[in-house]
Amino acid sequence: MSLLKTIDTNPQFEPKRSTPTAERLISGNPSFKTWAQDVARDGMINTGVWEATPGETRSIKGETFEFCHILEGVVELTEEGGAAPITYRAGDSFVMKPGFRGVWRTIETVRKIYLTVG
């Protein structure tokens, strides 16, 4: 088993499709696609590619760290508590730390690489 994993940014297998739960949906009609590509440490570490269409949802991280690298699109994140919105575009990377709560607004369909630990 190799300890090196390449993340395919344009996977050819069928993604898992989903939509936000009613309590997380703020506006729009966003849909999500997830191409899970690696799971380690009994499900505690997950990597893959995720895509979302425009809309606005509540983002709640709980005890999970999430690293994101934006491949395509534009999103705006607003942390709960009055922080100014931050816009991320293709090429940008960021981390949402455990306890993060806020609003995730997809402005243009976004595709990202994700790595979650938690």
C-alpha positions as CSV (number, residue, x, y, z in Angstrom):
1,M,0.0,0.0,0.0
2,S,1.4,3.4,-1.0
3,L,1.6,6.2,1.5
4,L,1.3,8.8,-1.3
5,K,-2.2,9.8,-2.4
6,T,-2.8,12.0,-5.5
7,I,-6.1,13.9,-5.4
8,D,-7.8,13.7,-8.8
9,T,-9.4,17.2,-9.3
10,N,-11.5,15.9,-12.2
11,P,-12.6,12.5,-11.0
12,Q,-14.3,10.2,-13.6
13,F,-16.4,8.2,-11.1
14,E,-19.9,9.1,-10.0
15,P,-20.1,11.5,-7.0
16,K,-22.3,11.3,-4.0
17,R,-25.0,13.9,-4.5
18,S,-26.7,15.8,-1.7
19,T,-28.5,19.0,-0.7
20,P,-28.4,21.0,2.5
21,T,-30.6,20.0,5.3
22,A,-33.6,22.3,6.0
23,E,-32.0,23.7,9.2
24,R,-28.7,24.6,7.3
25,L,-30.3,26.2,4.2
26,I,-30.5,30.0,4.2
27,S,-31.3,30.8,0.6
28,G,-31.2,29.5,-3.0
29,N,-31.4,25.9,-4.0
30,P,-27.8,24.7,-3.8
31,S,-26.8,21.1,-4.6
32,F,-23.6,19.3,-3.6
33,K,-21.3,16.7,-5.2
34,T,-18.7,14.9,-3.3
35,W,-16.0,12.7,-4.8
36,A,-14.5,11.0,-1.6
37,Q,-11.0,9.8,-2.5
38,D,-9.3,8.7,0.6
39,V,-10.3,7.8,4.2
40,A,-7.7,7.1,6.9
41,R,-7.5,6.6,10.7
42,D,-10.9,4.9,11.0
43,G,-12.7,7.7,9.2
44,M,-11.1,10.5,11.1
45,I,-9.2,11.9,8.1
46,N,-11.0,12.3,4.7
47,T,-9.9,13.8,1.4
48,G,-11.5,14.4,-1.9
49,V,-13.2,17.0,-4.1
50,W,-16.5,18.8,-3.3
51,E,-18.6,21.0,-5.6
52,A,-21.5,23.3,-4.7
53,T,-23.9,25.3,-6.9
54,P,-24.9,28.9,-5.8
55,G,-26.8,29.3,-2.6
56,E,-26.3,30.2,1.1
57,T,-26.0,27.7,3.9
58,R,-25.0,27.6,7.6
59,S,-21.5,26.1,8.1
60,I,-20.9,24.4,11.4
61,K,-17.6,22.5,11.9
62,G,-18.2,21.0,15.4
63,E,-14.9,19.2,16.3
64,T,-13.6,19.0,12.7
65,F,-10.7,20.8,11.1
66,E,-11.2,21.4,7.4
67,F,-8.5,22.5,4.9
68,C,-9.9,23.8,1.6
69,H,-8.2,24.7,-1.7
70,I,-10.5,26.4,-4.2
71,L,-10.1,25.0,-7.7
72,E,-13.0,26.9,-9.4
73,G,-15.6,29.4,-8.5
74,V,-16.2,32.0,-5.8
75,V,-17.4,31.7,-2.2
76,E,-17.9,34.1,0.6
77,L,-17.6,33.0,4.2
78,T,-18.9,35.1,7.1
79,E,-17.9,33.9,10.6
80,E,-20.7,34.1,13.2
81,G,-20.2,37.1,15.6
82,G,-20.0,40.0,13.2
83,A,-16.8,39.4,11.3
84,A,-16.7,40.8,7.8
85,P,-17.2,38.4,4.9
86,I,-14.1,36.9,3.3
87,T,-14.1,36.0,-0.4
88,Y,-12.2,33.0,-1.7
89,R,-11.6,32.3,-5.4
90,A,-9.8,29.7,-7.5
91,G,-6.2,29.3,-6.2
92,D,-7.1,30.4,-2.6
93,S,-6.7,28.1,0.4
94,F,-8.1,28.3,4.0
95,V,-8.8,26.3,7.1
96,M,-12.0,26.2,9.1
97,K,-11.1,25.3,12.7
98,P,-13.1,23.3,15.2
99,G,-16.0,25.4,16.5
100,F,-16.3,27.5,13.3
101,R,-19.9,28.6,12.8
102,G,-20.9,30.9,10.0
103,V,-22.4,31.4,6.6
104,W,-21.1,29.8,3.4
105,R,-22.3,31.6,0.3
106,T,-21.5,30.1,-3.0
107,I,-21.5,33.0,-5.5
108,E,-20.3,31.0,-8.5
109,T,-20.3,27.2,-8.6
110,V,-17.3,26.1,-6.6
111,R,-15.1,23.1,-6.7
112,K,-12.6,22.5,-3.9
113,I,-10.1,20.0,-2.6
114,Y,-10.9,19.2,1.0
115,L,-9.1,17.5,3.8
116,T,-11.0,17.0,7.1
117,V,-9.6,15.9,10.4
118,G,-11.9,15.2,13.3
